[in-house]
Amino acid sequence: GIRNPVISTILYLTAENTAKDENGKATGGPSLVTNQKLTDIRLATKGFLAHPKSQRLVAFDGRYLHGVVPGKGFQTGRRVTLMLAFWENIQIREGVGPGSARPFPNNNLPEWASQLVAPLDGDNDSNDYESCAETDPIKLDAIYETLGGNAWKRGRGMP
């Protein structure tokens, strides 16, 4: 059957100013977490948006459908995120290829990964975290809509 993590997380690594184009538009839309599970026969009735911001961590029940809201038009730049899932029972798979449940590589790391295992330099201290604050996601009462922008009515079935 389908297995889901106990908790799924999204950590935005890219600073918001490096993920914006010349018009100030961020690359990629916000993350959307719904209250719909893959096995549900009804559509989501609620959703929660989290906009990308450097060092923002989003954590949610791993059973719920989630994704990135598509942006409008082409935008330059890129957004770097690290997604981690916490499982109740999981076995680490050996090997060097891509896939889930792999050990973190210790050699030949790409630049972004080497930053995750690098020791903190002497300039960092606990004051770096003073700007961290818990924030509520943006709550949505309607998740799906028609191409014309009207709310998707109950009873219409899956889009």
C-alpha positions, 0 to 999 in steps of 0.5 A: 500500500501507500506509505507516507512519512509521519512529518514532511518538511520544506526548508527554503535555502535560497535567500529571497533576493537571489530568487527574484527576477529583475521585476522583483518576482520570486522564482516559483510560487508558494508551497501549498499544503492541503487537507486532502490525502491521496486516498480521499474521494473528496477534494481538499476543503482547506489549504495553507500557503507558505511563501519562500523565504530564506531559512523558512521551515515548513512542517506538516503531516506527511499524509496531506497532498502538497506542492508548489503553486505554479507561477505565471509566465517565465521567471529567471533565477532559481529557488533551492529547497531541502525537503526532508521526511521523517518516517516511522519505520524505514530502512536505509538503502545502500548504494550511490544512485539517486533514490529515497532512504540513502545515506548522506554522501561524505565525499565529492559533494556538490557545493550546496551539499558541502555547505550543509556539512561544513563547520560553522565559522567563528563569526556565527553565534546564537544572535544569528537566530534572533530573527527566527520567528514562528509564523502562521501560514496563509489559510485558504478556504477554497483550493480548486477553481474553474479556469474562469476563476469560479469556486469549484463546487462540491459534487463536481468531482475531481478536476 
